[in-house]
Amino acid sequence: MAAIKTEHLYIEKDASKYEGKAVIIGTRIPVASLINHYRSGMSIEEILEGYPSVTPAQLFDALSYYFDHKEEIDKELQ
């Protein structure tokens, strides 16, 4: 099954990979993981240090995706 294009430039969902969870395109990094760090109080700079392959644009798009799909991501974090 092909990846589902989202309205977010750097985010994809593919039912055949990563349990269909939203990830940064071209990585295996779930949006929920980045959001978990953000909600724990880490700064943007700290998150980017921990994920050197993630660009600032990708991280901000993940944050945007979270606020557009809060219920979905919050459910993954439970």
C-alpha positions in Angstrom: 0.0 0.0 0.0 1.3 3.4 -0.9 2.0 6.1 1.6 -0.8 8.5 2.3 0.1 12.1 1.5 -0.9 14.5 4.2 -1.5 18.2 4.0 1.9 18.5 5.7 4.9 18.7 3.4 7.2 16.6 5.6 4.8 14.1 7.1 3.5 10.8 5.7 1.4 7.9 6.9 1.7 4.4 5.4 -0.4 1.6 6.7 2.2 -0.9 5.7 5.0 0.8 7.7 5.2 2.0 11.3 1.7 0.7 12.1 0.3 3.5 9.9 1.6 6.2 12.3 2.6 9.6 11.1 6.4 9.9 10.5 8.8 12.3 9.1 9.1 11.5 5.3 12.3 9.5 4.5 12.8 8.6 8.2 11.4 6.2 10.7 10.9 9.0 13.2 7.3 9.1 14.4 5.7 12.5 14.9 4.6 11.3 18.4 8.2 10.8 19.5 9.1 14.4 18.7 5.9 15.6 20.4 6.7 13.6 23.4 10.0 15.4 23.8 8.3 18.8 23.2 5.6 18.1 25.8 8.2 17.0 28.3 9.7 20.5 28.1 12.6 20.1 25.8 13.4 23.1 23.7 13.3 23.0 19.9 17.1 23.2 19.9 17.4 20.2 22.3 15.1 18.1 20.2 17.1 18.9 17.1 20.3 18.0 18.9 18.8 14.6 19.7 17.6 14.1 16.1 20.4 15.4 13.9 18.8 14.0 10.8 15.6 16.1 11.4 15.7 19.7 10.0 14.0 22.6 11.7 11.4 22.7 9.0 10.6 19.0 9.5 10.3 19.5 13.3 8.0 22.6 12.9 5.9 20.6 10.5 5.6 17.8 13.0 4.4 20.3 15.6 1.9 21.7 13.1 0.7 18.2 12.3 0.3 17.6 16.0 -1.9 20.6 16.5 -4.0 19.7 13.5 -4.3 16.0 14.6 -4.0 16.4 18.4 -6.4 13.5 19.2 -4.5 11.1 17.0 -1.1 11.9 18.4 -2.3 12.1 22.0 -3.8 8.6 21.6 -0.4 7.3 20.4 1.3 8.8 23.5 -1.1 7.1 26.0 
